[in-house]
Amino acid sequence: MSGSKYKVQFYTEQVLHWVLPVLRRIEALDHPARIALCLECSRQHVQYYIRKLKEADLIYLEKRSSVADYRLTAKGKALLKSCEG
């Protein structure tokens, strides 16, 4: 869709099946490998959605000394809150 203001578009099925569960796991401070175990999918699949979520400005990478964690942005928190009711 050329008129869309968003860089990344997700479809309803993707959002319900992958995006929201990944956001919930990131909110719980899980790493991509742990998310893959919880969702019973490959790490590559989780990394694909993490990349898309970063492009959509829903998550960001927070680097600490020797560890890098993903965190929700304000936009990501608002999306998760609005979907949970």
C-alpha positions in Angstrom: 0.0 0.0 0.0 1.7 3.1 -1.2 -0.4 5.5 0.9 0.4 3.9 4.3 2.4 6.0 6.8 3.9 2.9 8.4 7.1 1.4 7.2 6.2 -2.2 8.2 2.7 -3.8 7.8 1.5 -6.8 9.7 -1.6 -8.8 8.8 -4.1 -9.8 11.5 -3.2 -13.5 11.5 0.5 -12.6 11.9 -0.2 -10.2 14.7 -2.3 -12.6 16.7 0.0 -15.6 16.1 3.5 -14.2 16.1 3.8 -10.4 16.8 1.9 -10.2 20.1 3.4 -13.3 21.6 6.9 -12.0 20.7 6.1 -8.6 22.2 4.8 -10.3 25.4 8.0 -12.4 25.7 10.2 -9.3 25.2 8.2 -7.5 27.9 9.0 -10.5 30.1 12.8 -9.8 29.3 13.3 -13.1 27.4 16.1 -13.4 24.9 15.4 -14.5 21.3 16.5 -18.1 22.0 14.1 -18.3 25.0 11.3 -16.8 23.0 11.9 -19.5 20.3 11.6 -22.2 22.9 8.4 -20.7 24.4 6.8 -20.3 21.0 8.1 -23.6 19.7 9.7 -22.1 16.6 13.2 -21.5 15.3 15.5 -18.7 16.5 15.6 -17.5 12.9 11.9 -17.1 12.8 12.0 -15.1 16.1 14.8 -13.0 14.7 12.8 -12.2 11.6 9.9 -10.8 13.7 12.4 -9.0 16.0 13.8 -7.2 12.9 10.3 -6.3 11.8 9.4 -5.0 15.2 12.5 -2.9 15.3 11.7 -1.4 11.9 8.2 -0.6 13.2 9.7 1.1 16.2 8.0 -1.2 18.6 11.2 -2.5 20.3 14.8 -1.4 20.6 18.1 -3.0 21.6 19.5 -1.9 24.9 23.2 -2.7 25.3 24.7 -3.2 28.8 28.3 -4.1 29.4 28.4 -7.6 27.8 24.7 -8.2 27.4 22.2 -6.8 24.8 18.5 -7.0 25.7 15.4 -6.0 23.7 13.0 -3.6 25.3 9.6 -2.3 24.3 9.3 1.3 23.2 6.4 3.4 24.4 4.7 2.6 21.1 5.2 -1.1 21.7 3.8 -0.9 25.2 0.8 1.0 24.0 0.1 -1.6 21.3 0.4 -4.5 23.7 -1.8 -2.7 26.3 -4.5 -1.9 23.6 -4.5 -5.5 22.4 -4.8 -7.0 25.9 -7.8 -4.9 26.7 
